[in-house]
Amino acid sequence: MIQASNITLRIGKRALFEDVNIKFTEGNCYGLIGANGAGKSTFLKILNGQIEPTKGEIIITPGQRLSFLQQDHFKYDTFNVLDTVIMGNQRLYDVMKEKEQIYAKEDFTEEDGIRASELEGEFASMDGWESEANAASLLNGLGIETELHYKKMSELNGSEKVKVLLAQALFGNPDILLLDEPTNHLDLEAIRWLEEFLINFDNTVIVVSHDRYFLNKVCTHTADIDYGKIQLYAGNYDFWYESSQLMVRQMKEANKKKEEKIKELQEFIQRFSANASKSKQATSRKRALEKIELDDIRPSSRKYPYIDFRPNRDIGNEVLTVQGISKTINGVKVLDNISFIVGHDDKIAFVGPNTLATTTLFRILSGELEPDEGSYKWGITTTVSYFPKDNTQLFSGEETIVDFLMPFSPEKDVTYVRGFMGRMLFAGEEGSKKVNVLSGGERVRVMLSRMMLTGANVLLMDEPTSHLDMESITALNNGLIKFPGVLLFTSQDHQFIQTTANRIMEITPHGLIDKITTYDEYLDSDEMARKRQVMQFNTEDEEIED
């Protein structure tokens, strides 16, 4: 058990947290959520002792060991991989090294013998004789092959280092496990392995993640940071989101009787419980959900952008025909004889590790690039709006957000555009911001605004979920599910792909894979498909942002 008691953290005059009281107990996995800047990572650092709160204390059950995912990817560069993992239990590592030093002495004394005996007893009590085997098992599970186990951390690339540090956090069955964005820079196989590990983990887990699919899979509870407080809810992220939306709807229906509201809530809970799998986490979640009463659920004050793509005209039967497109960039053939036909009901997710190929294809289809060979043809009823992966050039100017959007607005009226911006969370004078000072998330919201204003019936979107917070991703996800037009897109968000796409394409070195199916079905039907999802982070001396 770990508990925050009256935790307050002030940064200058601002209180990031104010009198927070929350208890995290054994056997549960808690998803810590909140808007960007709410203090999710900061709260984890308070829990692990890296940040001292202004007031209050962190209480841990005596004798329990806390472990957390290190964010400094260069901290262990002088150590080998196995030792780095074993350092997850620092006391075990210290005992192991002290033993080695004693046994290496040429003049072994009686005192050395007594001390060695004490250390051997402590070493055995911590399962020390199995430590290397346990560390190796974690590394192999995460995809770090055996030949890397005795290499220096400095010899590993960025994604490999991330996996080793994750194995370090998991090592030795810690009583309390804190994970800050553990799925970042992990390939799909490693994420799946981690999901299973956490589902079967019997102790306390607190995790921060933007990966909704991951949170839904592993979490029994949701801890929501909102206005300096942390509110605890039973259930995973989807349950928290849907129940919060349900409560908002019920509050608007002021005349509805409490009995009717309770019945609606019970039906809602039964639906979520019925969808639960037989895993440990889902069973725990189900028991918690069954105990919920109407007063336990509160509407969130979280703000969601209003994302609703409404085409100005219906799309015809002929949408897009791609015939034999090839393209070479910097001497590398990234597209080789790609052909496909898009139907009027298609929402196509392009998946796989070859992101350059997909980006190149989208740039060709948007008219930014010319193919070396082949052709493409849009239907006469189509109007296309393109969301590029790299929008740097688009936002290099000195114009304001309002001026940037005005050419795309059906009504050339500042008041209309400002009203539209308000729905996208650019309230008041924020519409007067210059586009060259916007953050990554703000740029994306502006780009989505532009796409909505155009009224296009075909959306071409290359990584639209990058830089967005969970609220914006959820809003975009829901908006694209409702979108009545054609969608071609890429994303690293598993749930986004699973809930939006009805057709999956993957550009491989051996040609185009094209299947009418969901993302999960695509991955489950083909072992090689999962392996092809391995993200490539092999750049020499790669830097990964903390």
C-alpha positions, -999 to 999 in steps of 0.1 A, spaced: 0 0 0 11 35 -8 -9 66 4 -7 103 -2 -17 122 30 -26 159 27 -2 164 -2 2 200 -14 28 211 -40 32 248 -48 52 261 -77 55 298 -71 20 311 -63 4 282 -81 -8 251 -63 -3 221 -86 -18 199 -59 -39 210 -29 -45 187 1 -45 155 -19 -55 123 0 -55 90 -19 -47 54 -11 -34 28 -36 -38 -8 -25 -25 -42 -34 -38 -61 -63 -50 -31 -83 -36 -12 -113 -43 25 -113 -43 46 -144 -33 82 -135 -50 106 -160 -53 143 -164 -50 171 -190 -16 181 -202 2 201 -175 -21 187 -147 9 171 -130 7 134 -137 45 128 -139 51 152 -111 27 132 -88 46 100 -96 79 118 -86 63 128 -53 53 92 -47 88 79 -54 105 106 -34 122 125 -63 101 156 -55 95 169 -19 59 182 -15 53 216 1 31 199 27 19 164 36 36 130 34 38 98 15 31 66 36 43 32 24 35 0 42 67 -9 62 89 -34 46 75 -28 11 98 -20 -19 89 7 -44 102 6 -80 98 31 -108 107 35 -144 138 55 -148 136 84 -173 174 91 -177 184 68 -206 221 75 -201 224 69 -164 236 33 -166 258 36 -197 289 23 -178 271 -9 -166 262 -40 -185 226 -48 -193 220 -76 -168 235 -56 -139 213 -26 -149 182 -48 -146 193 -63 -113 198 -27 -99 160 -26 -99 165 -42 -65 194 -20 -53 199 -39 -20 202 -72 -39 227 -57 -63 248 -42 -34 249 -76 -16 259 -93 -48 288 -69 -54 300 -70 -18 301 -108 -20 321 -106 -51 346 -82 -35 350 -104 -5 356 -136 -25 381 -119 -47 404 -111 -17 437 -129 -16 440 -126 22 406 -139 32 401 -134 70 378 -149 96 359 -116 97 355 -119 59 341 -154 63 315 -142 89 305 -113 67 303 -135 36 280 -159 55 257 -130 65 256 -118 30 249 -153 16 219 -156 39 205 -122 29 212 -130 -8 193 -162 -7 163 -146 11 160 -122 -18 160 -150 -44 195 -139 -54 206 -171 -70 178 -167 -95 184 -130 -101 203 -134 -134 178 -159 -148 149 -137 -137 165 -106 -153 172 -125 -185 136 -137 -186 123 -101 -184 147 -89 -211 138 -117 -234 101 -110 -229 106 -74 -239 126 -84 -270 162 -79 -258 180 -109 -272 205 -129 -251 235 -117 -270 229 -82 -257 226 -91 -220 263 -87 -213 269 -56 -234 274 -22 -220 243 0 -219 262 26 -240 263 1 -269 225 -2 -271 202 20 -292 175 42 -278 146 17 -279 167 -11 -265 177 11 -235 140 19 -229 133 -19 -227 162 -25 -203 150 3 -180 115 -11 -181 129 -46 -172 148 -29 -143 115 -14 -129 97 -48 -131 126 -68 -116 123 -86 -83 85 -84 -79 83 -49 -63 55 -43 -39 47 -9 -55 54 -2 -92 53 33 -107 54 35 -145 55 68 -165 46 63 -201 59 27 -202 47 20 -238 67 49 -254 92 36 -279 80 0 -274 71 -22 -304 37 -40 -304 51 -73 -292 68 -57 -262 36 -38 -254 15 -70 -255 41 -87 -233 39 -58 -208 1 -59 -208 1 -96 -198 28 -90 -172 7 -63 -155 -25 -82 -158 -9 -110 -138 10 -87 -114 -4 -91 -79 9 -60 -63 2 -22 -66 7 -5 -100 3 32 -108 7 41 -144 7 72 -165 1 67 -202 -15 84 -233 -22 49 -247 -59 44 -241 -59 8 -253 -31 0 -228 -50 17 -200 -82 -1 -208 -64 -34 -209 -45 -33 -176 -62 -8 -153 -87 -18 -126 -91 18 -114 -87 54 -128 -72 83 -108 -82 116 -123 -62 147 -117 -85 177 -120 -80 212 -105 -53 202 -81 -73 172 -67 -72 135 -74 -104 116 -76 -104 78 -76 -129 58 -98 -134 21 -103 -129 9 -138 -106 16 -167 -103 47 -189 -132 39 -212 -155 34 -182 -144 66 -166 -149 85 -199 -183 70 -207 -196 73 -171 -185 109 -169 -204 116 -202 -234 97 -189 -234 119 -158 -232 151 -179 -262 139 -199 -282 131 -168 -275 165 -152 -289 181 -184 -320 160 -180 -330 177 -148 -365 163 -147 -354 127 -149 -363 109 -117 -335 95 -95 -349 60 -100 -346 63 -137 -311 76 -134 -301 47 -112 -316 22 -136 -297 38 -165 -265 36 -145 -270 0 -136 -276 -10 -172 -245 10 -182 -224 -8 -155 -238 -42 -166 -228 -35 -202 -192 -27 -192 -191 -57 -169 -203 -81 -196 -176 -69 -220 -149 -78 -195 -127 -108 -203 -117 -135 -179 -84 -120 -170 -74 -111 -134 -77 -74 -141 -111 -76 -157 -124 -98 -129 -112 -73 -103 -127 -44 -124 -160 -62 -126 -163 -66 -88 -155 -29 -83 -180 -18 -109 -208 -38 -93 -204 -18 -61 -208 16 -78 -237 38 -68 -250 69 -85 -233 93 -62 -199 77 -68 -197 91 -103 -190 128 -109 -189 147 -142 -154 157 -152 -145 193 -157 -122 182 -185 -127 202 -217 -129 183 -250 -125 200 -284 -156 198 -306 -145 178 -336 -171 171 -363 -162 166 -400 -193 174 -421 -188 170 -459 -203 197 -481 -214 171 -506 -219 133 -507 -192 112 -522 -199 90 -553 -190 54 -560 -157 63 -577 -133 76 -550 -97 68 -557 -78 45 -581 -41 40 -576 -22 22 -604 14 10 -602 28 39 -582 66 38 -576 89 63 -560 126 65 -552 139 89 -525 177 94 -520 184 63 -539 160 41 -520 129 27 -536 102 34 -509 72 26 -531 73 -2 -556 43 -8 -580 16 1 -554 -20 -4 -567 -54 -3 -549 -90 10 -553 -108 29 -525 -145 25 -521 -170 51 -508 -174 35 -474 -137 29 -467 -118 40 -436 -83 27 -443 -55 26 -417 -20 22 -431 0 3 -405 35 -12 -402 70 1 -395 76 16 -429 63 50 -421 83 67 -448 65 47 -475 31 57 -462 41 94 -458 55 94 -494 22 78 -507 1 104 -489 23 133 -503 18 119 -538 -20 115 -533 -22 151 -519 -3 165 -549 29 174 -530 50 149 -549 50 133 -583 54 96 -586 83 82 -607 60 56 -622 23 49 -622 -8 71 -617 -37 79 -594 -71 93 -601 -96 109 -577 -133 106 -584 -151 137 -597 -172 140 -566 -143 139 -542 -129 169 -522 -97 160 -504 -82 175 -472 -47 166 -462 -31 165 -427 7 162 -432 30 146 -406 54 175 -408 35 208 -406 66 230 -399 64 250 -431 27 257 -427 32 273 -393 64 293 -401 45 326 -408 36 356 -387 -2 355 -392 -26 348 -364 -47 317 -360 -78 335 -372 -60 349 -403 -46 314 -410 -80 298 -410 -100 326 -427 -93 315 -463 -108 281 -455 -139 294 -438 -172 292 -457 -181 325 -441 -155 352 -443 -164 366 -409 -140 370 -380 -168 364 -354 -177 331 -371 -141 319 -372 -135 330 -335 -166 311 -325 -153 280 -343 -119 284 -325 -137 286 -292 -151 251 -298 -115 239 -305 -104 253 -271 -89 286 -284 -109 309 -262 -109 347 -262 -77 363 -273 -60 329 -280 -73 332 -316 -49 362 -320 -19 340 -313 7 339 -341 9 305 -357 47 304 -354 46 303 -315 20 275 -312 28 242 -294 26 209 -312 -8 201 -298 -21 236 -307 -9 232 -343 -27 199 -346 -60 215 -333 -56 243 -359 -50 218 -387 -80 198 -376 -100 231 -376 -88 238 -412 -100 204 -423 -134 208 -407 -139 242 -423 -131 229 -458 -161 204 -456 -141 178 -475 -155 143 -481 -121 126 -482 -96 130 -453 -60 121 -457 -44 121 -423 -7 112 -415 -3 108 -377 -30 132 -365 -28 118 -329 8 129 -324 12 158 -299 -25 155 -288 -36 149 -252 -60 121 -244 -90 144 -244 -83 156 -280 -74 121 -292 -108 109 -278 -127 138 -294 -109 132 -328 -115 94 -325 -152 100 -319 -154 126 -347 -138 102 -373 -160 73 -362 -191 95 -371 -175 109 -403 -196 99 -433 -169 102 -459 -137 83 -468 -107 83 -445 -70 72 -452 -49 76 -421 -19 65 -400 -16 65 -363 5 49 -335 -27 48 -312 -39 12 -312 -74 21 -300 -77 49 -325 -70 24 -354 -92 -4 -339 -123 18 -335 -120 39 -367 -107 16 -395 -127 -10 -414 -98 -18 -438 -61 -23 -431 -32 -17 -455 5 -23 -450 33 -15 -474 59 -41 -471 92 -48 -490 73 -76 -508 43 -55 -518 10 -42 -505 -11 -62 -479 -48 -51 -482 -74 -66 -459 -110 -56 -450 -109 -62 -413 -103 -46 -379 -68 -39 -366 -71 -65 -338 -83 -91 -363 -55 -82 -386 -28 -87 -359 -44 -118 -345 -47 -135 -379 -11 -132 -389 19 -137 -365 41 -120 -390 19 -89 -391 26 -84 -354 63 -88 -359 62 -63 -387 48 -37 -363 82 -36 -345 91 1 -345 126 9 -359 147 31 -336 181 21 -348 195 55 -354 230 57 -341 233 76 -307 195 81 -309 181 106 -284 147 99 -268 129 128 -251 121 123 -214 
